[in-house]
Amino acid sequence: MTEYKVVYSKRKTLALSVDRTGVVIVRSPYFISRRQIESFVNSNENWISKKLEILKDINKKADEEGY
């Protein structure tokens, strides 16, 4: 299972993002339960894995080029 940070806000839907340091962020309305959030993250594991892999490739390329 992927580790993630939950940010509650006044919104209507769940959203996933991965920041440039590789932290998975779930944006959630206040009324969504932790179980629903976990289910959402689990159902999007493939997307999360792809984004983390892309981020890893970008960081590796940047290191090779000296950025």
ABEGO torsion letter per residue (X at the ends): XBBBBBBBBBBABBBBBBBAAGBBBBBBBAABBAAAAAAAAAAAAAAAAAAAAAAAAAAAAAAAAGX
